[in-house]
């Protein structure tokens, strides 16, 4: 019985660690009529970025990560860009409740001393899941041509948050231009 009582907290901890380190979920959408090879330069679209409801520090981190990825893909930052880049974010707080009704002692159930109902332990954990949308807008037409979305669990720890931002941006940008992830 002591093994079971010790095993439950260990399993709960392992579950929390595994779910907090889960991978980034990515989705993209794009205009199929667009030739993405025509875009050779980019700039950030300030009016769109200003609306993102995150700290200015996190905005800078996201924009730096996007700039690194676009530069590696051969695009150059320009004052006269062919592509405008905008972002927006959403976050959701998830609350997970784990209730353990197993124990020992007197009570109703299968057998006395082995199971009782009602007086269990509850473990409550919360996590924040963030979604980053990266929009690419044709600068000449002012039309959205590509959108990438990355969702992942966020951390309050500064260093972990910086790494998570880089990871989310990297995973989303792997999908640009369309078909790039299949090469």
HELIX and SHEET records of a PDB file:
HELIX    1   1 UNK A    2  UNK A   20  1                                  19    
HELIX    2   2 UNK A   36  UNK A   38  5                                   3    
HELIX    3   3 UNK A   46  UNK A   50  1                                   5    
HELIX    4   4 UNK A   56  UNK A   72  1                                  17    
HELIX    5   5 UNK A  158  UNK A  173  1                                  16    
HELIX    6   6 UNK A  180  UNK A  182  5                                   3    
SHEET    1   A 6 UNK A  25  UNK A  30  0                                        
SHEET    2   A 6 UNK A 143  UNK A 154 -1                                        
SHEET    3   A 6 UNK A 121  UNK A 138 -1                                        
SHEET    4   A 6 UNK A  83  UNK A 100 -1                                        
SHEET    5   A 6 UNK A  41  UNK A  44  1                                        
SHEET    6   A 6 UNK A  76  UNK A  77  1                                        
END                                                                             
